Amino acid sequence: MRSQPKGLTFMTILSGLLFLGALWMVFVYAPLEAVMNYVQKIFYFHIANAWVGMLGFMAAAVAGIVYLVKKDMKWDIVELAAVEISLVFFSITIASGSIWAKPSWGTWWTWDARLTTAAILEMIYLAYLLLRQGIEDPEQRARFGAVYTLIGSLSVPITFFSIRIWQTIHPAVIGAGSSSAVGSFGMTPKMLATMFYCLGTFSVIFVTLLWYRIRLGVLAERVEQIKLQVME
Amino acid sequence: MLPYAVSIKYMIGGYIVIFAILFGYLISLFVRWRKLRQDLRTLEEMQKRQ
């Protein structure tokens, strides 16, 4: 495999710098929230991770559609990469949300509509990784993955809109949420700027990680092909 | 209002978890890449010998 492309090196440096900038924005630039004070600072990374997590699951569905149309295995690699990275980001979302919930709601977890749909979303994609491993034929595995991510992606809008569809204690960041929401707060312009900066930063980090993961997938496929040639 | 001592404890805990998952994944990517590169070198040598 060729040495690291210049574009990827650039994206890596950019991601690192943006990440440092995000830490400065969260811990220095953004003011303390009046009621929850320090723990509210989890919110910026929580929402940014949720954003890229959901974006990645949708990207995986798009890659799945392209695979079904073109039957090109490289789209299966893209799909798997997107799911894996999104799972990491979505795990961060659930874990950080749970830590924020303890002082805000008095519990680590509750089977609220938003939390339940988020947990189901995470399980759907965890199952995707496990089920893929059970299929040996690469083309059958890719076909299964494409259809699975396409159907699985339906849970993304359900999770996203759950706070507007059902009564929930999870606060809405944009627009009016449920009347039973606990822990809502008004955002100052500096808080909003920090939130959007973090959304942008994690989007760039997502693209960079996706690139790395795709390269890993391509390398794994090459190793697999040579292994088959050697065994023949 | 949440007491500062309680609030800061959860904030630190939250960021430790965020960093642990994120950097854990980065390490896993790096380890898998190195292992595959090693496998590739071994297989290419075997191919040459054949």
Chai-1 contact restraints between the chains, C-beta under 6 A:
chainA,res_idxA,chainB,res_idxB,connection_type,confidence,min_distance_angstrom,max_distance_angstrom,comment,restraint_id
A,V35,B,M1,contact,1.0,0.0,6.0,A-B,restraint_1
A,M36,B,L2,contact,1.0,0.0,6.0,A-B,restraint_2
A,N37,B,L2,contact,1.0,0.0,6.0,A-B,restraint_3
A,N37,B,S7,contact,1.0,0.0,6.0,A-B,restraint_4
A,Y38,B,S7,contact,1.0,0.0,6.0,A-B,restraint_5
A,Y38,B,I8,contact,1.0,0.0,6.0,A-B,restraint_6
A,Y38,B,M11,contact,1.0,0.0,6.0,A-B,restraint_7
A,V39,B,S7,contact,1.0,0.0,6.0,A-B,restraint_8
A,V39,B,Y10,contact,1.0,0.0,6.0,A-B,restraint_9
A,V39,B,M11,contact,1.0,0.0,6.0,A-B,restraint_10
A,K41,B,M11,contact,1.0,0.0,6.0,A-B,restraint_11
A,I42,B,G14,contact,1.0,0.0,6.0,A-B,restraint_12
A,F45,B,I18,contact,1.0,0.0,6.0,A-B,restraint_13
A,V88,B,Y25,contact,1.0,0.0,6.0,A-B,restraint_14
A,S91,B,I21,contact,1.0,0.0,6.0,A-B,restraint_15
A,I92,B,I18,contact,1.0,0.0,6.0,A-B,restraint_16
A,I92,B,I21,contact,1.0,0.0,6.0,A-B,restraint_17
A,A95,B,V17,contact,1.0,0.0,6.0,A-B,restraint_18
A,S96,B,G14,contact,1.0,0.0,6.0,A-B,restraint_19
A,S96,B,I18,contact,1.0,0.0,6.0,A-B,restraint_20
A,I99,B,Y10,contact,1.0,0.0,6.0,A-B,restraint_21
A,I99,B,G13,contact,1.0,0.0,6.0,A-B,restraint_22
A,I99,B,G14,contact,1.0,0.0,6.0,A-B,restraint_23
A,P103,B,L2,contact,1.0,0.0,6.0,A-B,restraint_24
A,P103,B,V6,contact,1.0,0.0,6.0,A-B,restraint_25
A,P103,B,Y10,contact,1.0,0.0,6.0,A-B,restraint_26
A,Y212,B,L29,contact,1.0,0.0,6.0,A-B,restraint_27
A,L216,B,R32,contact,1.0,0.0,6.0,A-B,restraint_28
A,L216,B,W33,contact,1.0,0.0,6.0,A-B,restraint_29
A,L219,B,L36,contact,1.0,0.0,6.0,A-B,restraint_30
A,A220,B,L36,contact,1.0,0.0,6.0,A-B,restraint_31
A,V223,B,L36,contact,1.0,0.0,6.0,A-B,restraint_32
A,V223,B,D39,contact,1.0,0.0,6.0,A-B,restraint_33
A,V223,B,L40,contact,1.0,0.0,6.0,A-B,restraint_34
A,I226,B,L43,contact,1.0,0.0,6.0,A-B,restraint_35
A,V230,B,L43,contact,1.0,0.0,6.0,A-B,restraint_36
A,V230,B,M46,contact,1.0,0.0,6.0,A-B,restraint_37
A,V230,B,Q47,contact,1.0,0.0,6.0,A-B,restraint_38
